[in-house]
Amino acid sequence: MPTLILLRHGQSQWNLENRFTGWVDVDLTAQGEAEAAKGGELIGQAGLAIDRCFTSVLTRAIRTSWLALAAAGQTFVPEVKDWRLNERHYGGLTGLNKAETAEKHGEEQVKIWRRSYDIPPPPLAAGSEYDFSKDRRYAGADLPDTESLKTTLERVQPYWESDIVPCLQAGETLLVAAHGNSLRAIVKLLFDVGDEAIVGVEIPTGNPLVVELDADLKPTAARYLDADRAQALPQV
């Protein structure tokens, strides 16, 4: 039966600085590297043989996949990178310190931008230093200037259905190393989580979430490999 391993990237430099990161390509901290390696060790200890890895085009997710696969003894696994697995685009909040933003706009407004399902932050201003339109990773792509979790799911879902689902239907064991919101979108699709409930689903960094699937790709079991850092899961 197919198995899906979801792995959120380890701590990044901007996580440490409490900044809205989104699509900015910041690297892992030393702690983030350790989290990624620990995740890989747990995958190896669980005896999971990965057939293929999917990741975003952002360094923190890519390096998480490399470190995890190395620690699992599976660096030979083929890897596919795609921008549609990127973190949610934080629009005009990109680069801002979260605490300072709350002081400026009010904690309630920032909570709405961060945690509502379908209300995005203000769009990225034209000419911003965080304009990704000239980045060759996104050549030919119809890029957003801000995203809610809803619109993040709307760009993750077609990729999930066209590229990831066929591998699962073939019975493969897949690792998806990505970001809090792109992985939350996949969890919503897999477990059919409601719009309001999904915003409360937390996915810890560097802790592999192993989802066993039946032939129809319905979850039959799900568990975090690091039980001490596990978060609540949707009911299987």
mmCIF file of the C-alpha atoms, coordinates in Angstrom:
data_MODEL
# 
_entry.id   MODEL 
# 
loop_
_atom_site.group_PDB 
_atom_site.id 
_atom_site.type_symbol 
_atom_site.label_atom_id 
_atom_site.label_alt_id 
_atom_site.label_comp_id 
_atom_site.label_asym_id 
_atom_site.label_entity_id 
_atom_site.label_seq_id 
_atom_site.pdbx_PDB_ins_code 
_atom_site.Cartn_x 
_atom_site.Cartn_y 
_atom_site.Cartn_z 
_atom_site.occupancy 
_atom_site.B_iso_or_equiv 
_atom_site.pdbx_formal_charge 
_atom_site.auth_seq_id 
_atom_site.auth_comp_id 
_atom_site.auth_asym_id 
_atom_site.auth_atom_id 
_atom_site.pdbx_PDB_model_num 
ATOM 1   C CA . MET A 1 1   ? 0.000   0.000  0.000   1.00 0.00 ? 1   MET A CA 1 
ATOM 2   C CA . PRO A 1 2   ? 1.209   3.579  -0.691  1.00 0.00 ? 2   PRO A CA 1 
ATOM 3   C CA . THR A 1 3   ? 2.760   5.615  2.095   1.00 0.00 ? 3   THR A CA 1 
ATOM 4   C CA . LEU A 1 4   ? 3.194   9.378  2.292   1.00 0.00 ? 4   LEU A CA 1 
ATOM 5   C CA . ILE A 1 5   ? 5.758   11.046 4.564   1.00 0.00 ? 5   ILE A CA 1 
ATOM 6   C CA . LEU A 1 6   ? 5.216   14.775 5.135   1.00 0.00 ? 6   LEU A CA 1 
ATOM 7   C CA . LEU A 1 7   ? 8.214   16.666 6.521   1.00 0.00 ? 7   LEU A CA 1 
ATOM 8   C CA . ARG A 1 8   ? 8.122   20.358 7.380   1.00 0.00 ? 8   ARG A CA 1 
ATOM 9   C CA . HIS A 1 9   ? 11.500  22.045 6.975   1.00 0.00 ? 9   HIS A CA 1 
ATOM 10  C CA . GLY A 1 10  ? 13.621  22.724 10.042  1.00 0.00 ? 10  GLY A CA 1 
ATOM 11  C CA . GLN A 1 11  ? 14.008  26.140 11.653  1.00 0.00 ? 11  GLN A CA 1 
ATOM 12  C CA . SER A 1 12  ? 15.097  28.846 9.195   1.00 0.00 ? 12  SER A CA 1 
ATOM 13  C CA . GLN A 1 13  ? 16.996  32.051 9.906   1.00 0.00 ? 13  GLN A CA 1 
ATOM 14  C CA . TRP A 1 14  ? 13.843  34.120 9.551   1.00 0.00 ? 14  TRP A CA 1 
ATOM 15  C CA . ASN A 1 15  ? 11.892  31.736 11.795  1.00 0.00 ? 15  ASN A CA 1 
ATOM 16  C CA . LEU A 1 16  ? 14.541  32.571 14.379  1.00 0.00 ? 16  LEU A CA 1 
ATOM 17  C CA . GLU A 1 17  ? 14.167  36.302 13.697  1.00 0.00 ? 17  GLU A CA 1 
ATOM 18  C CA . ASN A 1 18  ? 10.338  36.041 13.883  1.00 0.00 ? 18  ASN A CA 1 
ATOM 19  C CA . ARG A 1 19  ? 9.850   37.437 10.378  1.00 0.00 ? 19  ARG A CA 1 
ATOM 20  C CA . PHE A 1 20  ? 7.236   36.646 7.743   1.00 0.00 ? 20  PHE A CA 1 
ATOM 21  C CA . THR A 1 21  ? 9.224   34.551 5.272   1.00 0.00 ? 21  THR A CA 1 
ATOM 22  C CA . GLY A 1 22  ? 6.893   33.176 2.623   1.00 0.00 ? 22  GLY A CA 1 
ATOM 23  C CA . TRP A 1 23  ? 8.791   32.863 -0.655  1.00 0.00 ? 23  TRP A CA 1 
ATOM 24  C CA . VAL A 1 24  ? 12.019  34.568 0.476   1.00 0.00 ? 24  VAL A CA 1 
ATOM 25  C CA . ASP A 1 25  ? 14.829  32.044 0.067   1.00 0.00 ? 25  ASP A CA 1 
ATOM 26  C CA . VAL A 1 26  ? 16.414  31.980 3.511   1.00 0.00 ? 26  VAL A CA 1 
ATOM 27  C CA . ASP A 1 27  ? 18.496  29.050 4.738   1.00 0.00 ? 27  ASP A CA 1 
ATOM 28  C CA . LEU A 1 28  ? 18.243  26.742 7.738   1.00 0.00 ? 28  LEU A CA 1 
ATOM 29  C CA . THR A 1 29  ? 19.814  27.575 11.078  1.00 0.00 ? 29  THR A CA 1 
ATOM 30  C CA . ALA A 1 30  ? 22.064  25.043 12.813  1.00 0.00 ? 30  ALA A CA 1 
ATOM 31  C CA . GLN A 1 31  ? 19.002  23.984 14.800  1.00 0.00 ? 31  GLN A CA 1 
ATOM 32  C CA . GLY A 1 32  ? 17.051  23.573 11.569  1.00 0.00 ? 32  GLY A CA 1 
ATOM 33  C CA . GLU A 1 33  ? 19.773  21.365 10.128  1.00 0.00 ? 33  GLU A CA 1 
ATOM 34  C CA . ALA A 1 34  ? 19.688  19.221 13.267  1.00 0.00 ? 34  ALA A CA 1 
ATOM 35  C CA . GLU A 1 35  ? 15.886  18.949 13.069  1.00 0.00 ? 35  GLU A CA 1 
ATOM 36  C CA . ALA A 1 36  ? 16.058  17.814 9.443   1.00 0.00 ? 36  ALA A CA 1 
ATOM 37  C CA . ALA A 1 37  ? 18.746  15.228 10.199  1.00 0.00 ? 37  ALA A CA 1 
ATOM 38  C CA . LYS A 1 38  ? 16.781  13.934 13.196  1.00 0.00 ? 38  LYS A CA 1 
ATOM 39  C CA . GLY A 1 39  ? 13.741  13.524 10.966  1.00 0.00 ? 39  GLY A CA 1 
ATOM 40  C CA . GLY A 1 40  ? 15.799  11.463 8.557   1.00 0.00 ? 40  GLY A CA 1 
ATOM 41  C CA . GLU A 1 41  ? 17.169  9.295  11.354  1.00 0.00 ? 41  GLU A CA 1 
ATOM 42  C CA . LEU A 1 42  ? 13.615  8.547  12.470  1.00 0.00 ? 42  LEU A CA 1 
ATOM 43  C CA . ILE A 1 43  ? 12.633  7.633  8.909   1.00 0.00 ? 43  ILE A CA 1 
ATOM 44  C CA . GLY A 1 44  ? 15.564  5.224  8.722   1.00 0.00 ? 44  GLY A CA 1 
ATOM 45  C CA . GLN A 1 45  ? 14.803  3.720  12.124  1.00 0.00 ? 45  GLN A CA 1 
ATOM 46  C CA . ALA A 1 46  ? 11.180  3.171  11.059  1.00 0.00 ? 46  ALA A CA 1 
ATOM 47  C CA . GLY A 1 47  ? 12.407  1.100  8.104   1.00 0.00 ? 47  GLY A CA 1 
ATOM 48  C CA . LEU A 1 48  ? 10.701  3.334  5.531   1.00 0.00 ? 48  LEU A CA 1 
ATOM 49  C CA . ALA A 1 49  ? 12.151  2.850  2.049   1.00 0.00 ? 49  ALA A CA 1 
ATOM 50  C CA . ILE A 1 50  ? 11.457  6.029  0.069   1.00 0.00 ? 50  ILE A CA 1 
ATOM 51  C CA . ASP A 1 51  ? 10.900  5.741  -3.677  1.00 0.00 ? 51  ASP A CA 1 
ATOM 52  C CA . ARG A 1 52  ? 10.737  9.439  -4.541  1.00 0.00 ? 52  ARG A CA 1 
ATOM 53  C CA . CYS A 1 53  ? 10.989  12.849 -2.903  1.00 0.00 ? 53  CYS A CA 1 
ATOM 54  C CA . PHE A 1 54  ? 9.073   16.017 -3.731  1.00 0.00 ? 54  PHE A CA 1 
ATOM 55  C CA . THR A 1 55  ? 10.069  19.448 -2.465  1.00 0.00 ? 55  THR A CA 1 
ATOM 56  C CA . SER A 1 56  ? 9.615   23.141 -3.183  1.00 0.00 ? 56  SER A CA 1 
ATOM 57  C CA . VAL A 1 57  ? 12.160  25.373 -4.914  1.00 0.00 ? 57  VAL A CA 1 
ATOM 58  C CA . LEU A 1 58  ? 13.140  27.074 -1.644  1.00 0.00 ? 58  LEU A CA 1 
ATOM 59  C CA . THR A 1 59  ? 16.506  26.287 -0.052  1.00 0.00 ? 59  THR A CA 1 
ATOM 60  C CA . ARG A 1 60  ? 15.196  25.539 3.431   1.00 0.00 ? 60  ARG A CA 1 
ATOM 61  C CA . ALA A 1 61  ? 12.931  22.765 2.121   1.00 0.00 ? 61  ALA A CA 1 
ATOM 62  C CA . ILE A 1 62  ? 15.482  21.414 -0.358  1.00 0.00 ? 62  ILE A CA 1 
ATOM 63  C CA . ARG A 1 63  ? 18.232  21.191 2.244   1.00 0.00 ? 63  ARG A CA 1 
ATOM 64  C CA . THR A 1 64  ? 15.807  19.607 4.682   1.00 0.00 ? 64  THR A CA 1 
ATOM 65  C CA . SER A 1 65  ? 15.153  16.877 2.129   1.00 0.00 ? 65  SER A CA 1 
ATOM 66  C CA . TRP A 1 66  ? 18.880  16.374 1.526   1.00 0.00 ? 66  TRP A CA 1 
ATOM 67  C CA . LEU A 1 67  ? 19.739  16.208 5.219   1.00 0.00 ? 67  LEU A CA 1 
ATOM 68  C CA . ALA A 1 68  ? 16.832  13.880 5.957   1.00 0.00 ? 68  ALA A CA 1 
ATOM 69  C CA . LEU A 1 69  ? 17.618  11.534 3.084   1.00 0.00 ? 69  LEU A CA 1 
ATOM 70  C CA . ALA A 1 70  ? 21.300  11.452 4.055   1.00 0.00 ? 70  ALA A CA 1 
ATOM 71  C CA . ALA A 1 71  ? 20.452  10.622 7.681   1.00 0.00 ? 71  ALA A CA 1 
ATOM 72  C CA . ALA A 1 72  ? 18.065  7.920  6.470   1.00 0.00 ? 72  ALA A CA 1 
ATOM 73  C CA . GLY A 1 73  ? 20.806  6.441  4.255   1.00 0.00 ? 73  GLY A CA 1 
ATOM 74  C CA . GLN A 1 74  ? 18.775  7.144  1.104   1.00 0.00 ? 74  GLN A CA 1 
ATOM 75  C CA . THR A 1 75  ? 20.557  9.941  -0.762  1.00 0.00 ? 75  THR A CA 1 
ATOM 76  C CA . PHE A 1 76  ? 20.061  8.055  -4.038  1.00 0.00 ? 76  PHE A CA 1 
ATOM 77  C CA . VAL A 1 77  ? 16.310  8.713  -4.010  1.00 0.00 ? 77  VAL A CA 1 
ATOM 78  C CA . PRO A 1 78  ? 15.193  10.817 -7.024  1.00 0.00 ? 78  PRO A CA 1 
ATOM 79  C CA . GLU A 1 79  ? 13.949  14.287 -6.119  1.00 0.00 ? 79  GLU A CA 1 
ATOM 80  C CA . VAL A 1 80  ? 11.481  16.567 -7.882  1.00 0.00 ? 80  VAL A CA 1 
ATOM 81  C CA . LYS A 1 81  ? 11.307  20.310 -7.119  1.00 0.00 ? 81  LYS A CA 1 
ATOM 82  C CA . ASP A 1 82  ? 8.322   22.510 -7.920  1.00 0.00 ? 82  ASP A CA 1 
ATOM 83  C CA . TRP A 1 83  ? 7.333   26.036 -6.869  1.00 0.00 ? 83  TRP A CA 1 
ATOM 84  C CA . ARG A 1 84  ? 3.761   24.927 -6.266  1.00 0.00 ? 84  ARG A CA 1 
ATOM 85  C CA . LEU A 1 85  ? 4.983   23.287 -3.049  1.00 0.00 ? 85  LEU A CA 1 
ATOM 86  C CA . ASN A 1 86  ? 6.348   26.645 -1.839  1.00 0.00 ? 86  ASN A CA 1 
ATOM 87  C CA . GLU A 1 87  ? 5.242   28.212 1.417   1.00 0.00 ? 87  GLU A CA 1 
ATOM 88  C CA . ARG A 1 88  ? 2.248   30.516 1.346   1.00 0.00 ? 88  ARG A CA 1 
ATOM 89  C CA . HIS A 1 89  ? 3.056   33.923 -0.180  1.00 0.00 ? 89  HIS A CA 1 
ATOM 90  C CA . TYR A 1 90  ? 2.723   36.521 2.583   1.00 0.00 ? 90  TYR A CA 1 
ATOM 91  C CA . GLY A 1 91  ? 2.299   39.472 0.238   1.00 0.00 ? 91  GLY A CA 1 
ATOM 92  C CA . GLY A 1 92  ? 2.982   42.855 1.817   1.00 0.00 ? 92  GLY A CA 1 
ATOM 93  C CA . LEU A 1 93  ? 3.895   41.245 5.141   1.00 0.00 ? 93  LEU A CA 1 
ATOM 94  C CA . THR A 1 94  ? 6.943   39.550 3.601   1.00 0.00 ? 94  THR A CA 1 
ATOM 95  C CA . GLY A 1 95  ? 10.113  40.367 5.516   1.00 0.00 ? 95  GLY A CA 1 
ATOM 96  C CA . LEU A 1 96  ? 8.352   42.122 8.389   1.00 0.00 ? 96  LEU A CA 1 
ATOM 97  C CA . ASN A 1 97  ? 8.898   41.224 12.019  1.00 0.00 ? 97  ASN A CA 1 
ATOM 98  C CA . LYS A 1 98  ? 5.718   39.564 13.336  1.00 0.00 ? 98  LYS A CA 1 
ATOM 99  C CA . ALA A 1 99  ? 5.721   41.331 16.712  1.00 0.00 ? 99  ALA A CA 1 
ATOM 100 C CA . GLU A 1 100 ? 6.323   44.766 15.151  1.00 0.00 ? 100 GLU A CA 1 
ATOM 101 C CA . THR A 1 101 ? 3.579   44.106 12.588  1.00 0.00 ? 101 THR A CA 1 
ATOM 102 C CA . ALA A 1 102 ? 1.148   43.276 15.403  1.00 0.00 ? 102 ALA A CA 1 
ATOM 103 C CA . GLU A 1 103 ? 2.044   46.549 17.135  1.00 0.00 ? 103 GLU A CA 1 
ATOM 104 C CA . LYS A 1 104 ? 1.410   48.498 13.931  1.00 0.00 ? 104 LYS A CA 1 
ATOM 105 C CA . HIS A 1 105 ? -1.792  46.826 12.699  1.00 0.00 ? 105 HIS A CA 1 
ATOM 106 C CA . GLY A 1 106 ? -3.116  45.274 15.908  1.00 0.00 ? 106 GLY A CA 1 
ATOM 107 C CA . GLU A 1 107 ? -2.822  41.682 17.045  1.00 0.00 ? 107 GLU A CA 1 
ATOM 108 C CA . GLU A 1 108 ? -6.348  40.813 15.915  1.00 0.00 ? 108 GLU A CA 1 
ATOM 109 C CA . GLN A 1 109 ? -5.773  41.991 12.336  1.00 0.00 ? 109 GLN A CA 1 
ATOM 110 C CA . VAL A 1 110 ? -2.461  40.124 12.085  1.00 0.00 ? 110 VAL A CA 1 
ATOM 111 C CA . LYS A 1 111 ? -4.131  37.007 13.500  1.00 0.00 ? 111 LYS A CA 1 
ATOM 112 C CA . ILE A 1 112 ? -6.753  37.251 10.747  1.00 0.00 ? 112 ILE A CA 1 
ATOM 113 C CA . TRP A 1 113 ? -4.061  37.542 8.061   1.00 0.00 ? 113 TRP A CA 1 
ATOM 114 C CA . ARG A 1 114 ? -2.069  34.652 9.523   1.00 0.00 ? 114 ARG A CA 1 
ATOM 115 C CA . ARG A 1 115 ? -4.803  32.274 10.572  1.00 0.00 ? 115 ARG A CA 1 
ATOM 116 C CA . SER A 1 116 ? -8.020  32.842 8.633   1.00 0.00 ? 116 SER A CA 1 
ATOM 117 C CA . TYR A 1 117 ? -8.664  30.379 5.835   1.00 0.00 ? 117 TYR A CA 1 
ATOM 118 C CA . ASP A 1 118 ? -9.539  32.768 3.040   1.00 0.00 ? 118 ASP A CA 1 
ATOM 119 C CA . ILE A 1 119 ? -8.407  36.307 3.979   1.00 0.00 ? 119 ILE A CA 1 
ATOM 120 C CA . PRO A 1 120 ? -4.971  37.120 2.512   1.00 0.00 ? 120 PRO A CA 1 
ATOM 121 C CA . PRO A 1 121 ? -2.571  39.823 3.712   1.00 0.00 ? 121 PRO A CA 1 
ATOM 122 C CA . PRO A 1 122 ? -2.256  43.015 1.618   1.00 0.00 ? 122 PRO A CA 1 
ATOM 123 C CA . PRO A 1 123 ? -0.590  42.328 -1.755  1.00 0.00 ? 123 PRO A CA 1 
ATOM 124 C CA . LEU A 1 124 ? 3.112   42.808 -2.306  1.00 0.00 ? 124 LEU A CA 1 
ATOM 125 C CA . ALA A 1 125 ? 3.798   46.349 -3.519  1.00 0.00 ? 125 ALA A CA 1 
ATOM 126 C CA . ALA A 1 126 ? 5.026   46.807 -7.079  1.00 0.00 ? 126 ALA A CA 1 
ATOM 127 C CA . GLY A 1 127 ? 8.804   47.127 -7.204  1.00 0.00 ? 127 GLY A CA 1 
ATOM 128 C CA . SER A 1 128 ? 9.264   45.504 -3.796  1.00 0.00 ? 128 SER A CA 1 
ATOM 129 C CA . GLU A 1 129 ? 12.651  43.967 -3.060  1.00 0.00 ? 129 GLU A CA 1 
ATOM 130 C CA . TYR A 1 130 ? 10.689  40.729 -2.650  1.00 0.00 ? 130 TYR A CA 1 
ATOM 131 C CA . ASP A 1 131 ? 9.305   40.764 -6.198  1.00 0.00 ? 131 ASP A CA 1 
ATOM 132 C CA . PHE A 1 132 ? 9.931   37.220 -7.495  1.00 0.00 ? 132 PHE A CA 1 
ATOM 133 C CA . SER A 1 133 ? 8.766   37.794 -11.084 1.00 0.00 ? 133 SER A CA 1 
ATOM 134 C CA . LYS A 1 134 ? 12.335  37.927 -12.453 1.00 0.00 ? 134 LYS A CA 1 
ATOM 135 C CA . ASP A 1 135 ? 13.512  34.853 -10.537 1.00 0.00 ? 135 ASP A CA 1 
ATOM 136 C CA . ARG A 1 136 ? 14.152  32.119 -13.118 1.00 0.00 ? 136 ARG A CA 1 
ATOM 137 C CA . ARG A 1 137 ? 12.659  29.515 -10.803 1.00 0.00 ? 137 ARG A CA 1 
ATOM 138 C CA . TYR A 1 138 ? 9.281   31.003 -11.681 1.00 0.00 ? 138 TYR A CA 1 
ATOM 139 C CA . ALA A 1 139 ? 9.738   31.587 -15.426 1.00 0.00 ? 139 ALA A CA 1 
ATOM 140 C CA . GLY A 1 140 ? 6.390   31.286 -17.172 1.00 0.00 ? 140 GLY A CA 1 
ATOM 141 C CA . ALA A 1 141 ? 4.446   30.882 -13.919 1.00 0.00 ? 141 ALA A CA 1 
ATOM 142 C CA . ASP A 1 142 ? 1.391   32.941 -13.027 1.00 0.00 ? 142 ASP A CA 1 
ATOM 143 C CA . LEU A 1 143 ? 2.665   34.215 -9.700  1.00 0.00 ? 143 LEU A CA 1 
ATOM 144 C CA . PRO A 1 144 ? 0.528   35.492 -6.829  1.00 0.00 ? 144 PRO A CA 1 
ATOM 145 C CA . ASP A 1 145 ? 1.229   38.773 -5.038  1.00 0.00 ? 145 ASP A CA 1 
ATOM 146 C CA . THR A 1 146 ? -0.352  37.456 -1.818  1.00 0.00 ? 146 THR A CA 1 
ATOM 147 C CA . GLU A 1 147 ? -2.067  34.252 -0.686  1.00 0.00 ? 147 GLU A CA 1 
ATOM 148 C CA . SER A 1 148 ? -4.472  32.945 1.912   1.00 0.00 ? 148 SER A CA 1 
ATOM 149 C CA . LEU A 1 149 ? -4.427  29.282 2.920   1.00 0.00 ? 149 LEU A CA 1 
ATOM 150 C CA . LYS A 1 150 ? -7.340  28.831 0.500   1.00 0.00 ? 150 LYS A CA 1 
ATOM 151 C CA . THR A 1 151 ? -5.412  30.149 -2.489  1.00 0.00 ? 151 THR A CA 1 
ATOM 152 C CA . THR A 1 152 ? -2.304  28.243 -1.386  1.00 0.00 ? 152 THR A CA 1 
ATOM 153 C CA . LEU A 1 153 ? -4.378  25.064 -1.570  1.00 0.00 ? 153 LEU A CA 1 
ATOM 154 C CA . GLU A 1 154 ? -5.690  26.092 -4.980  1.00 0.00 ? 154 GLU A CA 1 
ATOM 155 C CA . ARG A 1 155 ? -2.156  26.032 -6.436  1.00 0.00 ? 155 ARG A CA 1 
ATOM 156 C CA . VAL A 1 156 ? -1.006  22.978 -4.445  1.00 0.00 ? 156 VAL A CA 1 
ATOM 157 C CA . GLN A 1 157 ? -3.991  20.804 -5.391  1.00 0.00 ? 157 GLN A CA 1 
ATOM 158 C CA . PRO A 1 158 ? -3.438  20.656 -9.188  1.00 0.00 ? 158 PRO A CA 1 
ATOM 159 C CA . TYR A 1 159 ? 0.203   19.670 -8.634  1.00 0.00 ? 159 TYR A CA 1 
ATOM 160 C CA . TRP A 1 160 ? -0.815  17.113 -6.033  1.00 0.00 ? 160 TRP A CA 1 
ATOM 161 C CA . GLU A 1 161 ? -3.285  15.549 -8.455  1.00 0.00 ? 161 GLU A CA 1 
ATOM 162 C CA . SER A 1 162 ? -1.089  15.645 -11.563 1.00 0.00 ? 162 SER A CA 1 
ATOM 163 C CA . ASP A 1 163 ? 2.326   14.683 -10.142 1.00 0.00 ? 163 ASP A CA 1 
ATOM 164 C CA . ILE A 1 164 ? 2.089   13.186 -6.652  1.00 0.00 ? 164 ILE A CA 1 
ATOM 165 C CA . VAL A 1 165 ? -1.134  11.154 -6.786  1.00 0.00 ? 165 VAL A CA 1 
ATOM 166 C CA . PRO A 1 166 ? 0.005   8.970  -9.738  1.00 0.00 ? 166 PRO A CA 1 
ATOM 167 C CA . CYS A 1 167 ? 3.112   7.925  -7.776  1.00 0.00 ? 167 CYS A CA 1 
ATOM 168 C CA . LEU A 1 168 ? 0.959   6.986  -4.794  1.00 0.00 ? 168 LEU A CA 1 
ATOM 169 C CA . GLN A 1 169 ? -1.436  5.097  -7.057  1.00 0.00 ? 169 GLN A CA 1 
ATOM 170 C CA . ALA A 1 170 ? 1.586   3.098  -8.234  1.00 0.00 ? 170 ALA A CA 1 
ATOM 171 C CA . GLY A 1 171 ? 2.147   2.048  -4.608  1.00 0.00 ? 171 GLY A CA 1 
ATOM 172 C CA . GLU A 1 172 ? 5.209   4.187  -3.954  1.00 0.00 ? 172 GLU A CA 1 
ATOM 173 C CA . THR A 1 173 ? 6.446   5.535  -0.626  1.00 0.00 ? 173 THR A CA 1 
ATOM 174 C CA . LEU A 1 174 ? 6.926   9.293  -1.028  1.00 0.00 ? 174 LEU A CA 1 
ATOM 175 C CA . LEU A 1 175 ? 8.635   11.992 1.005   1.00 0.00 ? 175 LEU A CA 1 
ATOM 176 C CA . VAL A 1 176 ? 7.266   15.519 0.614   1.00 0.00 ? 176 VAL A CA 1 
ATOM 177 C CA . ALA A 1 177 ? 9.627   18.011 2.254   1.00 0.00 ? 177 ALA A CA 1 
ATOM 178 C CA . ALA A 1 178 ? 7.927   21.374 2.205   1.00 0.00 ? 178 ALA A CA 1 
ATOM 179 C CA . HIS A 1 179 ? 6.417   24.117 4.359   1.00 0.00 ? 179 HIS A CA 1 
ATOM 180 C CA . GLY A 1 180 ? 3.807   24.611 7.053   1.00 0.00 ? 180 GLY A CA 1 
ATOM 181 C CA . ASN A 1 181 ? 1.073   25.886 4.745   1.00 0.00 ? 181 ASN A CA 1 
ATOM 182 C CA . SER A 1 182 ? 1.719   23.780 1.638   1.00 0.00 ? 182 SER A CA 1 
ATOM 183 C CA . LEU A 1 183 ? 1.748   20.689 3.866   1.00 0.00 ? 183 LEU A CA 1 
ATOM 184 C CA . ARG A 1 184 ? -1.382  21.915 5.646   1.00 0.00 ? 184 ARG A CA 1 
ATOM 185 C CA . ALA A 1 185 ? -3.034  22.081 2.217   1.00 0.00 ? 185 ALA A CA 1 
ATOM 186 C CA . ILE A 1 186 ? -2.105  18.441 1.546   1.00 0.00 ? 186 ILE A CA 1 
ATOM 187 C CA . VAL A 1 187 ? -3.420  17.404 4.974   1.00 0.00 ? 187 VAL A CA 1 
ATOM 188 C CA . LYS A 1 188 ? -6.699  19.161 4.185   1.00 0.00 ? 188 LYS A CA 1 
ATOM 189 C CA . LEU A 1 189 ? -7.007  17.249 0.913   1.00 0.00 ? 189 LEU A CA 1 
ATOM 190 C CA . LEU A 1 190 ? -6.049  13.877 2.389   1.00 0.00 ? 190 LEU A CA 1 
ATOM 191 C CA . PHE A 1 191 ? -8.181  14.007 5.514   1.00 0.00 ? 191 PHE A CA 1 
ATOM 192 C CA . ASP A 1 192 ? -11.001 16.155 4.105   1.00 0.00 ? 192 ASP A CA 1 
ATOM 193 C CA . VAL A 1 193 ? -10.556 18.701 6.899   1.00 0.00 ? 193 VAL A CA 1 
ATOM 194 C CA . GLY A 1 194 ? -13.062 21.564 7.062   1.00 0.00 ? 194 GLY A CA 1 
ATOM 195 C CA . ASP A 1 195 ? -12.109 25.150 6.245   1.00 0.00 ? 195 ASP A CA 1 
ATOM 196 C CA . GLU A 1 196 ? -12.301 26.331 9.837   1.00 0.00 ? 196 GLU A CA 1 
ATOM 197 C CA . ALA A 1 197 ? -10.629 23.270 11.342  1.00 0.00 ? 197 ALA A CA 1 
ATOM 198 C CA . ILE A 1 198 ? -7.595  23.269 9.035   1.00 0.00 ? 198 ILE A CA 1 
ATOM 199 C CA . VAL A 1 199 ? -6.290  26.624 10.283  1.00 0.00 ? 199 VAL A CA 1 
ATOM 200 C CA . GLY A 1 200 ? -5.817  25.042 13.711  1.00 0.00 ? 200 GLY A CA 1 
ATOM 201 C CA . VAL A 1 201 ? -3.777  22.106 12.427  1.00 0.00 ? 201 VAL A CA 1 
ATOM 202 C CA . GLU A 1 202 ? -0.142  22.520 13.464  1.00 0.00 ? 202 GLU A CA 1 
ATOM 203 C CA . ILE A 1 203 ? 2.678   20.650 11.735  1.00 0.00 ? 203 ILE A CA 1 
ATOM 204 C CA . PRO A 1 204 ? 5.899   20.599 13.786  1.00 0.00 ? 204 PRO A CA 1 
ATOM 205 C CA . THR A 1 205 ? 9.249   21.227 12.104  1.00 0.00 ? 205 THR A CA 1 
ATOM 206 C CA . GLY A 1 206 ? 11.491  18.271 11.339  1.00 0.00 ? 206 GLY A CA 1 
ATOM 207 C CA . ASN A 1 207 ? 9.012   15.659 12.584  1.00 0.00 ? 207 ASN A CA 1 
ATOM 208 C CA . PRO A 1 208 ? 8.003   13.183 9.849   1.00 0.00 ? 208 PRO A CA 1 
ATOM 209 C CA . LEU A 1 209 ? 4.258   12.613 9.582   1.00 0.00 ? 209 LEU A CA 1 
ATOM 210 C CA . VAL A 1 210 ? 3.722   9.132  8.132   1.00 0.00 ? 210 VAL A CA 1 
ATOM 211 C CA . VAL A 1 211 ? 0.352   8.549  6.475   1.00 0.00 ? 211 VAL A CA 1 
ATOM 212 C CA . GLU A 1 212 ? -0.562  5.043  5.319   1.00 0.00 ? 212 GLU A CA 1 
ATOM 213 C CA . LEU A 1 213 ? -3.087  4.954  2.487   1.00 0.00 ? 213 LEU A CA 1 
ATOM 214 C CA . ASP A 1 214 ? -5.416  2.387  0.966   1.00 0.00 ? 214 ASP A CA 1 
ATOM 215 C CA . ALA A 1 215 ? -5.837  1.718  -2.750  1.00 0.00 ? 215 ALA A CA 1 
ATOM 216 C CA . ASP A 1 216 ? -8.207  4.683  -3.024  1.00 0.00 ? 216 ASP A CA 1 
ATOM 217 C CA . LEU A 1 217 ? -5.636  6.923  -1.293  1.00 0.00 ? 217 LEU A CA 1 
ATOM 218 C CA . LYS A 1 218 ? -7.751  7.244  1.818   1.00 0.00 ? 218 LYS A CA 1 
ATOM 219 C CA . PRO A 1 219 ? -5.706  7.414  5.056   1.00 0.00 ? 219 PRO A CA 1 
ATOM 220 C CA . THR A 1 220 ? -5.838  4.221  7.111   1.00 0.00 ? 220 THR A CA 1 
ATOM 221 C CA . ALA A 1 221 ? -3.299  5.304  9.738   1.00 0.00 ? 221 ALA A CA 1 
ATOM 222 C CA . ALA A 1 222 ? -1.207  8.365  10.544  1.00 0.00 ? 222 ALA A CA 1 
ATOM 223 C CA . ARG A 1 223 ? 1.521   9.022  13.088  1.00 0.00 ? 223 ARG A CA 1 
ATOM 224 C CA . TYR A 1 224 ? 4.388   11.368 13.851  1.00 0.00 ? 224 TYR A CA 1 
ATOM 225 C CA . LEU A 1 225 ? 7.686   9.522  14.222  1.00 0.00 ? 225 LEU A CA 1 
ATOM 226 C CA . ASP A 1 226 ? 8.800   11.754 17.103  1.00 0.00 ? 226 ASP A CA 1 
ATOM 227 C CA . ALA A 1 227 ? 5.973   11.110 19.555  1.00 0.00 ? 227 ALA A CA 1 
ATOM 228 C CA . ASP A 1 228 ? 7.340   13.657 22.036  1.00 0.00 ? 228 ASP A CA 1 
ATOM 229 C CA . ARG A 1 229 ? 6.836   16.479 19.508  1.00 0.00 ? 229 ARG A CA 1 
ATOM 230 C CA . ALA A 1 230 ? 3.636   15.231 17.932  1.00 0.00 ? 230 ALA A CA 1 
ATOM 231 C CA . GLN A 1 231 ? 0.629   17.464 17.299  1.00 0.00 ? 231 GLN A CA 1 
ATOM 232 C CA . ALA A 1 232 ? -3.026  16.492 17.110  1.00 0.00 ? 232 ALA A CA 1 
ATOM 233 C CA . LEU A 1 233 ? -4.010  14.837 13.840  1.00 0.00 ? 233 LEU A CA 1 
ATOM 234 C CA . PRO A 1 234 ? -7.319  14.690 11.963  1.00 0.00 ? 234 PRO A CA 1 
ATOM 235 C CA . GLN A 1 235 ? -9.228  11.495 12.649  1.00 0.00 ? 235 GLN A CA 1 
ATOM 236 C CA . VAL A 1 236 ? -8.412  8.613  10.296  1.00 0.00 ? 236 VAL A CA 1 
# 
